Amino acid sequence: MSASTRDAILGRIRRANGGRPHDPERQRIVDARLAGKAPGVVPQRGQLPHDEQVALFIAMAEKVHATTARIGGYGELPAEVSRWLRENNFPADLRLCEDPRIADADFDATALTIRRGASDGNDLNALSHAEAAIAETGTLCLVSGQENPTSLNFLPENHIVVIRAADIEGDMEALFPALRQRYGEGRMPRSVNFITGPSRSGDIEQVLLLGAHGPRALHIIIVG
């Protein structure tokens, strides 16, 4: 559509609504609406005390074929990762994110072979740290960046995601203000990935297939 055609269509809509170009009052209303960030309708399911939100998150994540575990602190993370890999007969190697929040997790004390940074597509197991999670759907929120490469979310066969219990929100409407507060207005990460359970598809004869477009196993470790 050319600029002249677009302007003609928008001008016709504007005249039908009784508006005029560069109307200061209409511009004031639009600016106020954008600045106010008025919330939409929020479902009641996630409006719970925080302990119950964490329990709801676990229930919803497990409903979509993720597994979960709770640990008291990051120092317990290597043992839990080793346990999950061992009990599922997965190889004892791990592509590890470089998130500073796992600095207290001593993976060198395990028998795991550790590689760090972005995946080259040949990793079977990877660990990322989520930025937040949504209780009402069991959804993880992971942001892009050098500390948590997006390739870890999609290329390995098995994905381990760490999330702080304190970062579990009731719903998506509560999640985005928390991200804006953490990063600052206008400084959101380049991409935000929402992950609900392992990758799956029912497109072929309506048979559920895990690992269709990404990891076939998802293990969520909740810290705190």
Helices and strands as residue ranges (DSSP letters): H 3-16, H 24-36, H 50-63, E 67-71, G 74-76, H 77-87, E 93-96, G 100-102, G 107-109, E 113-116, E 125-129, E 132-134, E 139-143, H 151-154, E 158-164, G 165-167, E 168-169, H 172-183, E 192-195, E 200-201, E 209-210, E 217-223
